[in-house]
Amino acid sequence: MNVKELLSLKNKIIIVTGGAGLYGKTIVEGLAEADGTVITASRNLDAGQKVAEEFRDKGLDVHAMRVDQADHKSVMALKHQIQNKFGQLDVFVNNAVTRPMKGYNAPMEQFAESMRVNATGMMDILREMTDLIAQSGGGSIINISSMMGMFGPDLSNYEGTNMGDPSPDYFFHNAGLINLTRYLTRVLADKNIRANCISPGGLFNDQPQRFLENYCKKVPSGRRMANNDDIKGLIVLLASEASAYINGENILMDGGMHA
Ligand SMILES: NC(=O)c1ccc[n+]([C@@H]2O[C@H](COP(=O)([O-])OP(=O)(O)OC[C@H]3O[C@@H](n4cnc5c(N)ncnc54)[C@H](O)[C@@H]3O)[C@@H](O)[C@H]2O)c1
């Protein structure tokens, strides 16, 4: 096959959870620019619709649906909506996250709330979306973890800032997601479903100047944080047939920070 055909997402129905968020929005844009039909799903339907309209104005095929991944009824409603509207699902980008825990000593209720959404809810929506992909004859799962799922926190990044200390739940659930990816590769093989993971570094979002100074000097790729273009090529690769033989992989996308 021609490499442009291999990378094309034409006729693929793709769902991105948290597609109105920071990484989610650029992921949605990249997938749609590669000719995919992309659904962004998150709790706030208005925010999703705003993103979908913005991209439709640019000629991209983007739709918005509502889901609270911590609510099984809401997950099932999303599943039925996708079935009714599109009749198939080819790619699931598991990107939504909530960050309720504020530091190491925060109340355990905050850790539990994180697990309710980022672990239990995440597994629920993953299983239901995977079922739709299986019914469609197979496809691709892309989990979005973090470099913080692979390494301990670099506390020197926070020196001189008032950003607080990094929360343990985030390191815990992101690390789990990386090995869950390998689990899925084995367990879903006979359904013709591949699973891969991306572990990005920090995306530029007007962080405090002192944080940027601490962080960026450690990044070999341009001494900068990730920008909106950095994840697009990788997400399209993993969603497309061009990565048919990449399976169970976790790709660190941190500009060489941990080289
Ligand atoms: N932002 C970064 O610098 C960064 C760095 C590395 C990895 N990541 C990873 O990227 C992914 C996205 O992070 P982000 O920073 O873009 O997040 P964000 O906070 O900007 O957006 C999160 C999205 O998830 C949605 N969401 C939260 N709870 C939900 C629920 N119960 N049901 C459905 N949707 C829900 C929100 O509505 C929002 O759209 C995460 O997996 C995160 O670990 C982010």
The ligand as a MOL file (V3000), in Angstrom:
LIG
                    3D

  0  0  0     0  0            999 V3000
M  V30 BEGIN CTAB
M  V30 COUNTS 44 48 0 0 0
M  V30 BEGIN ATOM
M  V30 1 N -1.4570 18.3900 29.9540 0
M  V30 2 C -0.2650 17.8320 30.0220 0
M  V30 3 O 0.7640 18.5220 30.0810 0
M  V30 4 C -0.1350 16.3260 30.0210 0
M  V30 5 C 1.1560 15.7810 30.0900 0
M  V30 6 C 1.3240 14.4090 30.0100 0
M  V30 7 C 0.2080 13.5940 29.8700 0
M  V30 8 N -1.0390 14.1370 29.8300 0 CHG=1
M  V30 9 C -2.1620 13.2150 29.6610 0
M  V30 10 O -3.0010 13.6780 28.6390 0
M  V30 11 C -4.3510 13.2880 28.9020 0
M  V30 12 C -5.2260 14.5220 28.8720 0
M  V30 13 O -4.7450 15.4430 29.8310 0
M  V30 14 P -5.0570 17.0000 29.7150 0
M  V30 15 O -4.0320 17.7170 30.4990 0
M  V30 16 O -5.2810 17.3420 28.3090 0 CHG=-1
M  V30 17 O -6.4260 17.0590 30.5440 0
M  V30 18 P -7.4820 18.2330 30.6910 0
M  V30 19 O -7.7100 18.3930 32.1580 0
M  V30 20 O -7.1230 19.4320 29.8870 0
M  V30 21 O -8.7720 17.5780 30.0330 0
M  V30 22 C -9.3340 16.4210 30.5980 0
M  V30 23 C -10.6180 16.1010 29.8810 0
M  V30 24 O -11.1630 14.9270 30.4890 0
M  V30 25 C -12.5410 15.1500 30.6900 0
M  V30 26 N -13.0430 14.3680 31.8250 0
M  V30 27 C -12.7130 14.4910 33.1380 0
M  V30 28 N -13.4490 13.6520 33.8710 0
M  V30 29 C -14.2650 12.9800 33.0240 0
M  V30 30 C -15.2700 12.0010 33.1860 0
M  V30 31 N -15.6310 11.5510 34.3980 0
M  V30 32 N -15.8880 11.5260 32.0710 0
M  V30 33 C -15.5760 11.9950 30.8510 0
M  V30 34 N -14.6450 12.9420 30.6300 0
M  V30 35 C -14.0030 13.4330 31.7160 0
M  V30 36 C -12.6860 16.6330 30.9530 0
M  V30 37 O -14.0030 17.0570 30.6940 0
M  V30 38 C -11.6740 17.1940 29.9530 0
M  V30 39 O -12.2690 17.3290 28.6790 0
M  V30 40 C -4.3440 12.6180 30.2710 0
M  V30 41 O -4.3090 11.2300 30.0900 0
M  V30 42 C -3.0490 13.0930 30.9020 0
M  V30 43 O -2.5320 12.1570 31.8060 0
M  V30 44 C -1.2400 15.4900 29.9020 0
M  V30 END ATOM
M  V30 BEGIN BOND
M  V30 1 1 1 2
M  V30 2 2 2 3
M  V30 3 1 2 4
M  V30 4 1 4 5
M  V30 5 2 4 44
M  V30 6 2 5 6
M  V30 7 1 6 7
M  V30 8 2 7 8
M  V30 9 1 8 9
M  V30 10 1 8 44
M  V30 11 1 9 10
M  V30 12 1 9 42
M  V30 13 1 10 11
M  V30 14 1 11 12
M  V30 15 1 11 40
M  V30 16 1 12 13
M  V30 17 1 13 14
M  V30 18 2 14 15
M  V30 19 1 14 16
M  V30 20 1 14 17
M  V30 21 1 17 18
M  V30 22 2 18 19
M  V30 23 1 18 20
M  V30 24 1 18 21
M  V30 25 1 21 22
M  V30 26 1 22 23
M  V30 27 1 23 24
M  V30 28 1 23 38
M  V30 29 1 24 25
M  V30 30 1 25 26
M  V30 31 1 25 36
M  V30 32 1 26 27
M  V30 33 1 26 35
M  V30 34 2 27 28
M  V30 35 1 28 29
M  V30 36 1 29 30
M  V30 37 2 29 35
M  V30 38 1 30 31
M  V30 39 2 30 32
M  V30 40 1 32 33
M  V30 41 2 33 34
M  V30 42 1 34 35
M  V30 43 1 36 37
M  V30 44 1 36 38
M  V30 45 1 38 39
M  V30 46 1 40 41
M  V30 47 1 40 42
M  V30 48 1 42 43
M  V30 END BOND
M  V30 END CTAB
M  END
